Amino acid sequence: MNLDNKALTESEKIEVRAFLLDGPAIWVKEGAIKADGNGSAISNAQAWAREHSEEIVRPDIGRIVFDQGGVRDSLSHKFGRMKLDAVQAIPSAIKSGKVVSISDDFGGKPMKNVVLVAPIQIGGNERSFLCVRLVRNVGDDSRLRIHEVFDMGDVKNTAIPFQTPGTDQTARPQRGIAIYISILRDVFGVNG
């Protein structure tokens, strides 16, 4: 499946904003994945993903593979408790999340970055927004590259720099989470 670059129109931003604010689409248990006598947090997250691995087919972005390798890759980019808990939400987020961006690879490789968002609830905590970046290699399956979790406080936090890739697909991100925060800020109409 060939994917064209995509940035949200104003009407799509309104639709995504309503989706994110309507209530959590996905609830997950807090602390279900953690380091214990069976292994490290990452190895236990991989074990969870191995038990829940699946191929998901979406008409808009094609086939996506959720497996332990993608979870390992995502957690190798640094993680905290929320990101670890959110692993449980990734398959559902891939199925029901809204695609907010499709762009060429920032390094010029023959691949597309697909960013989707979904509202999640981790235990009794404040609702969060899960951002999942999938990578579609040209002629290959999509796979999980990274997932991040934010709440509205993160979106409004001016200490996190604004970044243009949310609206300008050609810019290269200078900081890992800035691209996702910028996309969410664009959806919520938060100015810096």
Secondary structure, 3 states (H helix, E strand, C coil): CCCCCEECCHHHHHHHHHHHHCCCCEEECCCCCCCECCECHHHHHHHHHHHCCEEEEECCCEEEEECHHHHHHHHCCCCCHHHHHHHHHHHHHHHHCEEEEEEECCCCCCEEEEEEEEEEEECCCCCEEEEEEEEEECCCCEEEEEEEEECHHHHHCCCCCCCHHHCCCCCCCCCCCHHHHHHHHHHHCCCC
